[in-house]
């Protein structure tokens, strides 16, 4: 396996963007923080634990679908010479997909895109035995897509994978804009593989995002730890509680960090100061849920035609393959 890693320049740019985004989103009402910043090395490790909790079934469901249908993906997405995964996590899902790939005369080009350097490193380690040319991009998804398109050259077919129900982290306008960005990075006939979680019982959803062991709460509060460490913040962890809410009207689970008291907040590198009131919250993540039909319609509205859909009935989850048109 040949590997190209993320550069020091990538890391500096990512840190500057982190400081800028924290200032911008905390000034909004309600106050917010982008969910992508949950994934520093500790956050990524905690998320891997969350994926193994008995209350968080979507990862197991997606893995079952990938194991059962990886060969079907390769049969339908023919002529693939370049594979891109947006948000690879540990790399385990991509390893399942690559294990079913047909033999080829030359290694597959694989691009990994993630804001987390630790996730990229772990993915590279997971894929170390794969016969691929591996390129890691420490960047947000949009910038990573641009880099992939620039690096692709004359490679014939491409497959972009966006798994883990990460599409659910985008609000409605944002997800359409993002899907258009994916379509713009592809050529007609290229393929797109996406996994999304399905609407289910409210109690089941809340347990998945507010588990009895408190791992998700630690994952959420770690974002404040990261801001304190990297940006010179003064958040007091003991003064913030984790809260998960099912918003049925908008088909999403929301994660919040709720202030227990009125407290002054200062973040040196973001050059911001504000007062957070007692019971005021910082909205850190949205996880939208879909149906197979709503996802197919969303893809059709943004430049894709449905190729295949596979549904896991044990923990409702849908894996979808589409083609760029």
C-alpha positions as YAML, in Angstrom:
chain: A
units: angstrom
residues:
- id: 1
  name: UNK
  ca: [0.00, 0.00, 0.00]
- id: 2
  name: UNK
  ca: [1.32, 3.43, -0.96]
- id: 3
  name: UNK
  ca: [0.29, 6.20, 1.41]
- id: 4
  name: UNK
  ca: [0.19, 9.96, 1.16]
- id: 5
  name: UNK
  ca: [-0.58, 11.59, 4.53]
- id: 6
  name: UNK
  ca: [-2.18, 14.88, 5.52]
- id: 7
  name: UNK
  ca: [0.32, 17.76, 5.57]
- id: 8
  name: UNK
  ca: [1.31, 20.14, 8.37]
- id: 9
  name: UNK
  ca: [-0.27, 22.92, 6.29]
- id: 10
  name: UNK
  ca: [-3.58, 21.04, 6.41]
- id: 11
  name: UNK
  ca: [-3.38, 20.89, 10.22]
- id: 12
  name: UNK
  ca: [-2.63, 24.62, 10.60]
- id: 13
  name: UNK
  ca: [-5.50, 25.55, 8.29]
- id: 14
  name: UNK
  ca: [-7.85, 23.21, 10.13]
- id: 15
  name: UNK
  ca: [-6.95, 24.76, 13.50]
- id: 16
  name: UNK
  ca: [-7.52, 28.30, 12.19]
- id: 17
  name: UNK
  ca: [-10.90, 27.24, 10.82]
- id: 18
  name: UNK
  ca: [-11.77, 25.65, 14.17]
- id: 19
  name: UNK
  ca: [-11.13, 28.93, 16.01]
- id: 20
  name: UNK
  ca: [-13.13, 30.91, 13.47]
- id: 21
  name: UNK
  ca: [-16.07, 28.50, 13.46]
- id: 22
  name: UNK
  ca: [-16.27, 28.41, 17.27]
- id: 23
  name: UNK
  ca: [-16.52, 32.22, 17.38]
- id: 24
  name: UNK
  ca: [-19.17, 32.31, 14.65]
- id: 25
  name: UNK
  ca: [-21.44, 29.51, 15.86]
- id: 26
  name: UNK
  ca: [-21.36, 30.45, 19.55]
- id: 27
  name: UNK
  ca: [-22.58, 33.93, 18.58]
- id: 28
  name: UNK
  ca: [-25.72, 32.48, 16.99]
- id: 29
  name: UNK
  ca: [-29.03, 32.12, 18.82]
- id: 30
  name: UNK
  ca: [-29.49, 29.40, 19.82]
- id: 31
  name: UNK
  ca: [-25.77, 28.93, 20.42]
- id: 32
  name: UNK
  ca: [-24.28, 26.11, 18.37]
- id: 33
  name: UNK
  ca: [-21.05, 24.25, 17.65]
- id: 34
  name: UNK
  ca: [-20.45, 22.24, 14.44]
- id: 35
  name: UNK
  ca: [-20.61, 18.52, 15.11]
- id: 36
  name: UNK
  ca: [-17.48, 17.79, 13.06]
- id: 37
  name: UNK
  ca: [-15.39, 19.24, 15.90]
- id: 38
  name: UNK
  ca: [-16.52, 16.48, 18.25]
- id: 39
  name: UNK
  ca: [-13.91, 14.25, 16.60]
- id: 40
  name: UNK
  ca: [-10.52, 15.09, 18.09]
- id: 41
  name: UNK
  ca: [-8.43, 12.02, 19.08]
- id: 42
  name: UNK
  ca: [-10.36, 11.50, 22.34]
- id: 43
  name: UNK
  ca: [-13.71, 12.23, 20.68]
- id: 44
  name: UNK
  ca: [-12.95, 9.76, 17.89]
- id: 45
  name: UNK
  ca: [-12.03, 7.09, 20.46]
- id: 46
  name: UNK
  ca: [-15.22, 7.74, 22.44]
- id: 47
  name: UNK
  ca: [-17.28, 7.51, 19.27]
- id: 48
  name: UNK
  ca: [-15.76, 4.12, 18.49]
- id: 49
  name: UNK
  ca: [-16.95, 3.01, 21.95]
- id: 50
  name: UNK
  ca: [-20.43, 4.44, 21.26]
- id: 51
  name: UNK
  ca: [-20.62, 2.36, 18.08]
- id: 52
  name: UNK
  ca: [-20.17, -0.77, 20.21]
- id: 53
  name: UNK
  ca: [-22.82, 0.09, 22.81]
- id: 54
  name: UNK
  ca: [-25.94, -2.12, 22.80]
- id: 55
  name: UNK
  ca: [-28.17, 0.96, 22.47]
- id: 56
  name: UNK
  ca: [-26.47, 2.24, 19.29]
- id: 57
  name: UNK
  ca: [-27.50, -0.25, 16.64]
- id: 58
  name: UNK
  ca: [-26.94, 1.73, 13.46]
- id: 59
  name: UNK
  ca: [-23.23, 0.86, 13.11]
- id: 60
  name: UNK
  ca: [-23.91, -2.87, 13.46]
- id: 61
  name: UNK
  ca: [-26.80, -2.60, 11.01]
- id: 62
  name: UNK
  ca: [-24.65, -0.85, 8.42]
- id: 63
  name: UNK
  ca: [-21.84, -3.38, 8.90]
- id: 64
  name: UNK
  ca: [-24.29, -6.23, 8.33]
- id: 65
  name: UNK
  ca: [-25.51, -4.60, 5.13]
- id: 66
  name: UNK
  ca: [-21.97, -3.94, 3.88]
- id: 67
  name: UNK
  ca: [-20.91, -7.51, 4.62]
- id: 68
  name: UNK
  ca: [-23.95, -8.93, 2.85]
- id: 69
  name: UNK
  ca: [-23.92, -6.60, -0.16]
- id: 70
  name: UNK
  ca: [-20.34, -5.39, -0.74]
- id: 71
  name: UNK
  ca: [-20.00, -7.68, -3.76]
- id: 72
  name: UNK
  ca: [-23.31, -6.31, -5.10]
- id: 73
  name: UNK
  ca: [-21.92, -2.78, -4.79]
- id: 74
  name: UNK
  ca: [-18.91, -3.65, -6.92]
- id: 75
  name: UNK
  ca: [-21.05, -5.44, -9.52]
- id: 76
  name: UNK
  ca: [-23.31, -2.42, -9.90]
- id: 77
  name: UNK
  ca: [-20.59, 0.26, -9.68]
- id: 78
  name: UNK
  ca: [-18.54, -1.04, -12.59]
- id: 79
  name: UNK
  ca: [-15.18, 0.27, -13.77]
- id: 80
  name: UNK
  ca: [-14.24, 1.90, -10.45]
- id: 81
  name: UNK
  ca: [-10.61, 3.02, -10.37]
- id: 82
  name: UNK
  ca: [-10.93, 5.59, -7.57]
- id: 83
  name: UNK
  ca: [-12.71, 5.21, -4.23]
- id: 84
  name: UNK
  ca: [-13.35, 8.11, -1.84]
- id: 85
  name: UNK
  ca: [-14.64, 7.79, 1.71]
- id: 86
  name: UNK
  ca: [-15.85, 10.92, 3.46]
- id: 87
  name: UNK
  ca: [-15.43, 10.49, 7.23]
- id: 88
  name: UNK
  ca: [-13.80, 7.03, 7.33]
- id: 89
  name: UNK
  ca: [-13.70, 6.71, 11.13]
- id: 90
  name: UNK
  ca: [-11.68, 3.62, 12.01]
- id: 91
  name: UNK
  ca: [-11.59, 2.41, 8.40]
- id: 92
  name: UNK
  ca: [-13.38, -0.83, 9.29]
- id: 93
  name: UNK
  ca: [-16.32, -0.27, 6.94]
- id: 94
  name: UNK
  ca: [-14.04, 0.57, 4.06]
- id: 95
  name: UNK
  ca: [-12.04, -2.58, 4.78]
- id: 96
  name: UNK
  ca: [-15.24, -4.64, 4.44]
- id: 97
  name: UNK
  ca: [-16.00, -2.96, 1.12]
- id: 98
  name: UNK
  ca: [-12.45, -3.40, -0.21]
- id: 99
  name: UNK
  ca: [-12.38, -7.07, 0.78]
- id: 100
  name: UNK
  ca: [-15.11, -7.72, -1.80]
- id: 101
  name: UNK
  ca: [-13.51, -5.65, -4.57]
- id: 102
  name: UNK
  ca: [-12.69, -7.53, -7.78]
- id: 103
  name: UNK
  ca: [-9.05, -8.19, -8.57]
- id: 104
  name: UNK
  ca: [-7.46, -5.58, -10.81]
- id: 105
  name: UNK
  ca: [-4.18, -5.15, -12.66]
- id: 106
  name: UNK
  ca: [-3.18, -2.07, -10.68]
- id: 107
  name: UNK
  ca: [-3.97, -0.83, -7.15]
- id: 108
  name: UNK
  ca: [-7.16, 1.11, -6.54]
- id: 109
  name: UNK
  ca: [-6.71, 4.80, -5.68]
- id: 110
  name: UNK
  ca: [-8.36, 5.43, -2.29]
- id: 111
  name: UNK
  ca: [-8.92, 8.92, -0.86]
- id: 112
  name: UNK
  ca: [-9.79, 9.35, 2.83]
- id: 113
  name: UNK
  ca: [-11.26, 12.70, 3.88]
- id: 114
  name: UNK
  ca: [-11.67, 13.66, 7.54]
- id: 115
  name: UNK
  ca: [-11.06, 16.67, 9.79]
- id: 116
  name: UNK
  ca: [-9.64, 14.29, 12.41]
- id: 117
  name: UNK
  ca: [-5.94, 13.45, 12.02]
- id: 118
  name: UNK
  ca: [-6.35, 10.52, 14.44]
- id: 119
  name: UNK
  ca: [-9.21, 9.06, 12.38]
- id: 120
  name: UNK
  ca: [-7.09, 9.29, 9.23]
- id: 121
  name: UNK
  ca: [-4.18, 7.60, 10.99]
- id: 122
  name: UNK
  ca: [-6.38, 4.83, 12.36]
- id: 123
  name: UNK
  ca: [-7.99, 4.26, 8.96]
- id: 124
  name: UNK
  ca: [-4.59, 4.03, 7.31]
- id: 125
  name: UNK
  ca: [-3.54, 1.46, 9.91]
- id: 126
  name: UNK
  ca: [-6.71, -0.57, 9.34]
- id: 127
  name: UNK
  ca: [-6.11, -0.57, 5.57]
- id: 128
  name: UNK
  ca: [-2.36, -1.22, 5.74]
- id: 129
  name: UNK
  ca: [-2.66, -4.66, 4.12]
- id: 130
  name: UNK
  ca: [-4.98, -3.54, 1.32]
- id: 131
  name: UNK
  ca: [-3.67, -3.35, -2.23]
- id: 132
  name: UNK
  ca: [-4.44, 0.36, -2.68]
- id: 133
  name: UNK
  ca: [-2.78, 3.72, -3.26]
- id: 134
  name: UNK
  ca: [-3.98, 5.54, -0.14]
- id: 135
  name: UNK
  ca: [-4.24, 9.34, 0.03]
- id: 136
  name: UNK
  ca: [-5.34, 11.03, 3.26]
- id: 137
  name: UNK
  ca: [-6.77, 14.56, 3.32]
- id: 138
  name: UNK
  ca: [-7.21, 16.32, 6.67]
- id: 139
  name: UNK
  ca: [-9.95, 18.65, 5.55]
- id: 140
  name: UNK
  ca: [-13.69, 19.16, 5.71]
- id: 141
  name: UNK
  ca: [-15.76, 17.20, 3.22]
- id: 142
  name: UNK
  ca: [-16.15, 20.00, 0.70]
- id: 143
  name: UNK
  ca: [-12.42, 20.76, 0.54]
- id: 144
  name: UNK
  ca: [-11.67, 17.03, 0.35]
- id: 145
  name: UNK
  ca: [-14.01, 16.63, -2.60]
- id: 146
  name: UNK
  ca: [-12.21, 19.43, -4.43]
- id: 147
  name: UNK
  ca: [-8.84, 17.75, -3.78]
- id: 148
  name: UNK
  ca: [-10.16, 14.41, -5.00]
- id: 149
  name: UNK
  ca: [-11.49, 15.96, -8.20]
- id: 150
  name: UNK
  ca: [-8.14, 17.67, -8.82]
- id: 151
  name: UNK
  ca: [-6.13, 14.50, -8.11]
- id: 152
  name: UNK
  ca: [-8.35, 12.13, -10.07]
- id: 153
  name: UNK
  ca: [-6.82, 12.86, -13.46]
- id: 154
  name: UNK
  ca: [-7.81, 10.36, -16.13]
- id: 155
  name: UNK
  ca: [-9.02, 7.66, -13.74]
- id: 156
  name: UNK
  ca: [-12.07, 6.08, -15.34]
- id: 157
  name: UNK
  ca: [-14.76, 5.37, -12.76]
- id: 158
  name: UNK
  ca: [-15.19, 6.70, -9.23]
- id: 159
  name: UNK
  ca: [-17.16, 5.65, -6.18]
- id: 160
  name: UNK
  ca: [-17.76, 8.02, -3.25]
- id: 161
  name: UNK
  ca: [-18.82, 6.41, 0.04]
- id: 162
  name: UNK
  ca: [-20.56, 8.43, 2.74]
- id: 163
  name: UNK
  ca: [-21.50, 6.04, 5.53]
- id: 164
  name: UNK
  ca: [-22.47, 6.05, 9.20]
- id: 165
  name: UNK
  ca: [-25.62, 8.14, 8.62]
- id: 166
  name: UNK
  ca: [-23.40, 11.23, 8.54]
- id: 167
  name: UNK
  ca: [-25.82, 12.86, 6.10]
- id: 168
  name: UNK
  ca: [-28.08, 13.19, 9.14]
- id: 169
  name: UNK
  ca: [-25.75, 15.83, 10.59]
- id: 170
  name: UNK
  ca: [-26.82, 18.32, 7.89]
- id: 171
  name: UNK
  ca: [-29.99, 20.41, 8.03]
- id: 172
  name: UNK
  ca: [-32.26, 20.36, 4.99]
- id: 173
  name: UNK
  ca: [-30.62, 23.19, 2.98]
- id: 174
  name: UNK
  ca: [-27.16, 22.01, 4.02]
- id: 175
  name: UNK
  ca: [-27.72, 18.40, 2.97]
- id: 176
  name: UNK
  ca: [-28.94, 19.44, -0.48]
- id: 177
  name: UNK
  ca: [-25.96, 21.74, -0.92]
- id: 178
  name: UNK
  ca: [-23.65, 18.94, 0.20]
- id: 179
  name: UNK
  ca: [-25.18, 16.38, -2.15]
- id: 180
  name: UNK
  ca: [-24.74, 18.85, -5.00]
- id: 181
  name: UNK
  ca: [-21.07, 19.21, -4.02]
- id: 182
  name: UNK
  ca: [-20.68, 15.43, -4.18]
- id: 183
  name: UNK
  ca: [-22.40, 15.35, -7.56]
- id: 184
  name: UNK
  ca: [-20.11, 18.15, -8.83]
- id: 185
  name: UNK
  ca: [-17.05, 16.07, -7.89]
- id: 186
  name: UNK
  ca: [-18.31, 13.12, -9.93]
- id: 187
  name: UNK
  ca: [-18.72, 12.47, -13.65]
- id: 188
  name: UNK
  ca: [-21.86, 11.00, -15.19]
- id: 189
  name: UNK
  ca: [-21.88, 7.27, -14.55]
- id: 190
  name: UNK
  ca: [-19.83, 7.49, -11.34]
- id: 191
  name: UNK
  ca: [-21.34, 5.95, -8.22]
- id: 192
  name: UNK
  ca: [-22.33, 7.12, -4.74]
- id: 193
  name: UNK
  ca: [-22.80, 4.78, -1.76]
- id: 194
  name: UNK
  ca: [-24.62, 6.20, 1.25]
- id: 195
  name: UNK
  ca: [-25.87, 4.74, 4.53]
- id: 196
  name: UNK
  ca: [-28.56, 6.48, 6.60]
- id: 197
  name: UNK
  ca: [-30.47, 5.69, 9.77]
- id: 198
  name: UNK
  ca: [-34.23, 5.16, 9.62]
- id: 199
  name: UNK
  ca: [-36.93, 6.74, 11.81]
- id: 200
  name: UNK
  ca: [-37.80, 4.43, 14.72]
- id: 201
  name: UNK
  ca: [-39.29, 4.44, 18.23]
- id: 202
  name: UNK
  ca: [-38.51, 7.60, 20.24]
- id: 203
  name: UNK
  ca: [-37.28, 5.74, 23.33]
- id: 204
  name: UNK
  ca: [-34.91, 3.70, 21.17]
- id: 205
  name: UNK
  ca: [-33.54, 6.85, 19.55]
- id: 206
  name: UNK
  ca: [-33.01, 8.63, 22.88]
- id: 207
  name: UNK
  ca: [-31.16, 5.64, 24.34]
- id: 208
  name: UNK
  ca: [-28.87, 5.65, 21.31]
- id: 209
  name: UNK
  ca: [-27.90, 9.30, 21.95]
- id: 210
  name: UNK
  ca: [-28.08, 9.37, 25.76]
- id: 211
  name: UNK
  ca: [-26.86, 5.93, 26.74]
- id: 212
  name: UNK
  ca: [-27.16, 4.65, 30.34]
- id: 213
  name: UNK
  ca: [-23.37, 4.37, 30.67]
- id: 214
  name: UNK
  ca: [-22.86, 8.06, 29.92]
- id: 215
  name: UNK
  ca: [-20.41, 7.50, 27.05]
- id: 216
  name: UNK
  ca: [-22.32, 9.80, 24.69]
- id: 217
  name: UNK
  ca: [-22.44, 12.46, 27.41]
- id: 218
  name: UNK
  ca: [-18.65, 12.25, 27.75]
- id: 219
  name: UNK
  ca: [-18.31, 12.41, 23.94]
- id: 220
  name: UNK
  ca: [-20.42, 15.57, 23.87]
- id: 221
  name: UNK
  ca: [-18.69, 17.32, 26.79]
- id: 222
  name: UNK
  ca: [-15.29, 16.48, 25.31]
- id: 223
  name: UNK
  ca: [-15.95, 19.20, 22.75]
- id: 224
  name: UNK
  ca: [-15.66, 21.72, 25.58]
- id: 225
  name: UNK
  ca: [-12.46, 20.02, 26.74]
- id: 226
  name: UNK
  ca: [-11.09, 20.42, 23.22]
- id: 227
  name: UNK
  ca: [-11.99, 24.11, 23.08]
- id: 228
  name: UNK
  ca: [-10.35, 24.69, 26.47]
- id: 229
  name: UNK
  ca: [-7.18, 22.87, 25.41]
- id: 230
  name: UNK
  ca: [-6.75, 24.05, 21.83]
- id: 231
  name: UNK
  ca: [-8.34, 27.51, 21.88]
- id: 232
  name: UNK
  ca: [-7.79, 28.71, 25.45]
- id: 233
  name: UNK
  ca: [-11.40, 28.38, 26.60]
- id: 234
  name: UNK
  ca: [-12.60, 28.40, 30.21]
- id: 235
  name: UNK
  ca: [-15.62, 26.05, 30.07]
- id: 236
  name: UNK
  ca: [-16.25, 24.32, 33.42]
- id: 237
  name: UNK
  ca: [-17.27, 20.76, 32.55]
- id: 238
  name: UNK
  ca: [-19.15, 20.22, 35.81]
- id: 239
  name: UNK
  ca: [-21.47, 23.10, 34.89]
- id: 240
  name: UNK
  ca: [-22.72, 21.47, 31.67]
- id: 241
  name: UNK
  ca: [-25.08, 18.51, 31.30]
- id: 242
  name: UNK
  ca: [-25.72, 16.42, 28.20]
- id: 243
  name: UNK
  ca: [-29.23, 16.31, 26.77]
- id: 244
  name: UNK
  ca: [-30.67, 14.37, 23.81]
- id: 245
  name: UNK
  ca: [-34.05, 15.40, 22.36]
- id: 246
  name: UNK
  ca: [-36.18, 13.75, 19.66]
- id: 247
  name: UNK
  ca: [-37.64, 16.49, 17.44]
- id: 248
  name: UNK
  ca: [-40.45, 14.59, 15.72]
- id: 249
  name: UNK
  ca: [-41.54, 17.53, 13.58]
- id: 250
  name: UNK
  ca: [-38.13, 17.68, 11.91]
- id: 251
  name: UNK
  ca: [-37.28, 13.94, 12.18]
- id: 252
  name: UNK
  ca: [-34.05, 14.53, 14.10]
- id: 253
  name: UNK
  ca: [-32.32, 13.76, 17.36]
- id: 254
  name: UNK
  ca: [-30.63, 16.85, 18.83]
- id: 255
  name: UNK
  ca: [-27.68, 16.81, 21.22]
- id: 256
  name: UNK
  ca: [-27.24, 19.78, 23.54]
- id: 257
  name: UNK
  ca: [-24.86, 20.89, 26.29]
- id: 258
  name: UNK
  ca: [-26.98, 22.65, 28.89]
- id: 259
  name: UNK
  ca: [-25.52, 25.18, 31.32]
- id: 260
  name: UNK
  ca: [-26.40, 24.52, 34.96]
- id: 261
  name: UNK
  ca: [-25.68, 28.13, 35.98]
- id: 262
  name: UNK
  ca: [-25.07, 31.64, 34.66]
- id: 263
  name: UNK
  ca: [-21.38, 31.81, 33.74]
- id: 264
  name: UNK
  ca: [-18.95, 34.00, 31.79]
- id: 265
  name: UNK
  ca: [-17.23, 32.25, 28.89]
- id: 266
  name: UNK
  ca: [-13.94, 33.36, 27.31]
- id: 267
  name: UNK
  ca: [-12.15, 31.69, 24.39]
- id: 268
  name: UNK
  ca: [-8.82, 33.37, 23.71]
- id: 269
  name: UNK
  ca: [-7.96, 32.00, 20.26]
- id: 270
  name: UNK
  ca: [-11.48, 32.65, 18.98]
- id: 271
  name: UNK
  ca: [-11.42, 36.19, 20.44]
- id: 272
  name: UNK
  ca: [-14.88, 35.83, 21.93]
- id: 273
  name: UNK
  ca: [-16.49, 36.46, 25.30]
- id: 274
  name: UNK
  ca: [-20.11, 36.00, 26.32]
- id: 275
  name: UNK
  ca: [-22.42, 35.12, 29.20]
- id: 276
  name: UNK
  ca: [-24.25, 31.81, 29.03]
- id: 277
  name: UNK
  ca: [-27.38, 31.80, 31.16]
- id: 278
  name: UNK
  ca: [-28.62, 29.07, 33.48]
- id: 279
  name: UNK
  ca: [-30.57, 26.46, 31.46]
- id: 280
  name: UNK
  ca: [-29.26, 27.90, 28.19]
- id: 281
  name: UNK
  ca: [-27.90, 25.25, 25.84]
- id: 282
  name: UNK
  ca: [-25.29, 24.88, 23.13]
- id: 283
  name: UNK
  ca: [-26.62, 22.76, 20.27]
- id: 284
  name: UNK
  ca: [-23.78, 20.44, 19.22]
- id: 285
  name: UNK
  ca: [-25.31, 17.90, 16.85]
- id: 286
  name: UNK
  ca: [-28.39, 17.06, 14.83]
- id: 287
  name: UNK
  ca: [-28.97, 13.54, 13.60]
- id: 288
  name: UNK
  ca: [-31.75, 13.49, 11.02]
- id: 289
  name: UNK
  ca: [-33.51, 10.23, 10.29]
- id: 290
  name: UNK
  ca: [-34.90, 9.16, 6.92]
- id: 291
  name: UNK
  ca: [-37.04, 6.59, 5.15]
- id: 292
  name: UNK
  ca: [-35.83, 4.68, 2.07]
- id: 293
  name: UNK
  ca: [-38.32, 6.65, -0.05]
- id: 294
  name: UNK
  ca: [-37.35, 10.08, 1.31]
- id: 295
  name: UNK
  ca: [-33.67, 9.32, 0.70]
- id: 296
  name: UNK
  ca: [-34.32, 8.18, -2.90]
- id: 297
  name: UNK
  ca: [-36.28, 11.38, -3.54]
- id: 298
  name: UNK
  ca: [-33.51, 13.51, -2.04]
- id: 299
  name: UNK
  ca: [-30.89, 11.86, -4.26]
- id: 300
  name: UNK
  ca: [-33.08, 12.29, -7.36]
- id: 301
  name: UNK
  ca: [-33.46, 16.01, -6.62]
- id: 302
  name: UNK
  ca: [-29.69, 16.45, -6.53]
- id: 303
  name: UNK
  ca: [-28.37, 14.70, -9.62]
- id: 304
  name: UNK
  ca: [-28.48, 10.97, -8.80]
- id: 305
  name: UNK
  ca: [-30.52, 8.00, -9.96]
- id: 306
  name: UNK
  ca: [-31.21, 5.11, -7.60]
- id: 307
  name: UNK
  ca: [-29.35, 1.89, -8.42]
- id: 308
  name: UNK
  ca: [-29.95, -0.35, -5.37]
- id: 309
  name: UNK
  ca: [-31.30, -0.10, -1.82]
- id: 310
  name: UNK
  ca: [-30.78, -2.60, 0.99]
- id: 311
  name: UNK
  ca: [-32.67, -2.40, 4.30]
- id: 312
  name: UNK
  ca: [-31.65, -3.97, 7.62]
- id: 313
  name: UNK
  ca: [-34.80, -5.05, 9.44]
- id: 314
  name: UNK
  ca: [-33.19, -5.88, 12.80]
- id: 315
  name: UNK
  ca: [-32.06, -2.28, 13.44]
- id: 316
  name: UNK
  ca: [-33.79, -0.31, 10.68]
- id: 317
  name: UNK
  ca: [-31.10, 1.21, 8.48]
- id: 318
  name: UNK
  ca: [-30.79, 1.67, 4.73]
- id: 319
  name: UNK
  ca: [-27.74, 1.36, 2.46]
- id: 320
  name: UNK
  ca: [-28.21, 2.97, -0.96]
- id: 321
  name: UNK
  ca: [-26.18, 2.90, -4.17]
- id: 322
  name: UNK
  ca: [-26.88, 5.64, -6.70]
- id: 323
  name: UNK
  ca: [-25.36, 6.76, -10.00]
- id: 324
  name: UNK
  ca: [-24.50, 10.31, -11.04]
- id: 325
  name: UNK
  ca: [-26.60, 11.45, -14.00]
...
